[in-house]
């Protein structure tokens, strides 16, 4: 993937309030219950799933995802934007489908730091605005 390749992230409808992506979508603590749209859960093993924009448009990613799951729309980041938040990186693994990628949080050891980095990803993606919304 190139530095300017988009990585598309599906946004669960529960993370959106009045068509604005809630801050709660990107944090997880005892006061706010949220799976975190840009914060991988334990089951994700520190790998936040995204779609490779070289293989999927934002609309195609949405349509692929919503055959099995719900999404309010797609927010996107570039590879370069992800990698500007040290030590995050992005990898295309093509598992479970061709064009699947992930943002790797495994080098971030503190839960608090994961929340902060997820918030930075959210801010960048929200600034770009929805790359696809039905």
C-alpha positions as CSV (number, residue, x, y, z in Angstrom):
1,X,0.0,0.0,0.0
2,X,1.1,3.5,-0.7
3,X,1.3,6.3,2.0
4,X,-1.7,8.0,0.5
5,X,-3.8,4.8,0.2
6,X,-7.1,5.1,2.2
7,X,-8.0,2.6,4.9
8,X,-11.7,2.4,5.3
9,X,-13.2,1.9,8.7
10,X,-16.9,0.9,9.3
11,X,-18.7,2.9,11.9
12,X,-21.3,1.1,14.0
13,X,-24.6,3.0,14.3
14,X,-24.3,3.0,18.1
15,X,-21.3,5.3,17.8
16,X,-23.1,8.0,16.0
17,X,-25.3,10.7,17.6
18,X,-27.2,13.2,15.4
19,X,-25.0,12.2,12.5
20,X,-21.9,13.1,14.4
21,X,-19.4,10.4,15.5
22,X,-19.5,10.5,19.3
23,X,-16.4,10.7,21.3
24,X,-17.7,7.6,23.1
25,X,-17.1,5.7,19.9
26,X,-13.4,5.7,20.5
27,X,-13.0,5.2,24.2
28,X,-13.6,2.4,26.6
29,X,-13.6,2.8,30.3
30,X,-15.8,2.0,33.3
31,X,-17.9,5.2,32.9
32,X,-18.5,4.9,29.2
33,X,-19.4,1.5,27.8
34,X,-18.2,1.4,24.2
35,X,-16.4,-1.1,22.0
36,X,-14.4,1.8,20.5
37,X,-14.7,2.4,16.7
38,X,-11.0,3.1,16.4
39,X,-9.9,1.2,19.5
40,X,-9.5,-2.6,19.1
41,X,-11.2,-4.8,21.6
42,X,-9.5,-7.8,23.2
43,X,-11.0,-10.2,20.7
44,X,-9.3,-8.1,18.0
45,X,-5.9,-8.9,19.5
46,X,-4.8,-5.3,19.0
47,X,-5.6,-5.4,15.3
48,X,-8.2,-2.8,14.2
49,X,-9.9,-4.1,11.0
50,X,-10.0,-1.7,7.9
51,X,-10.4,-2.1,4.2
52,X,-7.6,-1.4,1.7
53,X,-8.7,1.6,-0.4
54,X,-6.6,0.3,-3.3
55,X,-9.0,-2.7,-3.6
56,X,-12.3,-1.2,-2.2
57,X,-13.9,2.1,-2.7
58,X,-15.5,3.4,0.5
59,X,-18.9,2.5,-1.0
60,X,-17.7,-1.0,-2.0
61,X,-16.3,-1.6,1.5
62,X,-19.6,-0.5,3.0
63,X,-21.6,-2.8,0.8
64,X,-19.2,-5.8,1.5
65,X,-19.4,-5.2,5.2
66,X,-23.2,-4.7,5.4
67,X,-24.0,-8.1,3.9
68,X,-23.4,-9.4,7.4
69,X,-23.1,-6.5,9.8
70,X,-24.5,-3.0,10.4
71,X,-22.7,0.2,9.6
72,X,-23.7,3.8,9.7
73,X,-21.1,4.7,7.1
74,X,-17.3,4.8,6.4
75,X,-14.6,7.0,7.8
76,X,-11.2,6.7,6.3
77,X,-7.5,7.4,7.1
78,X,-4.4,7.2,5.0
79,X,-1.6,4.8,5.7
80,X,0.6,7.8,6.3
81,X,-1.9,9.3,8.8
82,X,-2.0,6.0,10.7
83,X,1.8,5.7,10.8
84,X,2.2,9.4,12.0
85,X,0.8,8.2,15.3
86,X,3.8,6.3,16.6
87,X,4.0,3.3,17.1
88,X,0.9,2.5,15.1
89,X,1.3,0.8,11.7
90,X,-1.0,-0.7,9.1
91,X,-0.7,-4.1,7.4
92,X,-2.6,-5.8,4.6
93,X,-3.1,-9.5,5.7
94,X,-6.0,-10.4,3.3
95,X,-7.6,-12.5,6.1
96,X,-10.5,-13.2,6.0
97,X,-10.9,-11.6,2.6
98,X,-8.7,-10.0,-0.1
99,X,-8.2,-6.4,0.8
100,X,-8.5,-6.8,4.5
101,X,-6.0,-4.7,6.5
102,X,-5.5,-3.8,10.1
103,X,-4.1,-1.0,12.2
104,X,-1.7,-2.6,14.6
105,X,-2.0,-1.4,18.2
106,X,0.2,-4.3,19.6
107,X,3.1,-2.0,20.4
108,X,0.9,0.2,22.6
109,X,1.0,-1.4,26.0
110,X,-1.1,1.0,28.1
111,X,-4.9,1.0,27.8
112,X,-4.8,4.8,28.4
113,X,-2.4,5.2,25.5
114,X,-4.6,3.1,23.2
115,X,-7.5,5.3,24.1
116,X,-5.5,8.4,23.2
117,X,-4.2,7.0,20.0
118,X,-7.7,5.9,19.0
119,X,-8.9,9.4,19.7
120,X,-6.2,10.8,17.4
121,X,-7.3,8.4,14.6
122,X,-10.9,9.4,15.2
123,X,-10.0,13.1,14.9
124,X,-8.2,12.7,11.6
125,X,-11.0,10.6,10.1
126,X,-13.7,12.9,11.3
127,X,-11.8,15.9,9.8
128,X,-11.9,14.2,6.5
129,X,-15.6,13.6,7.0
130,X,-17.6,10.6,5.8
131,X,-16.0,8.9,2.8
132,X,-19.3,7.0,2.3
133,X,-22.6,7.3,3.9
134,X,-25.8,5.7,2.5
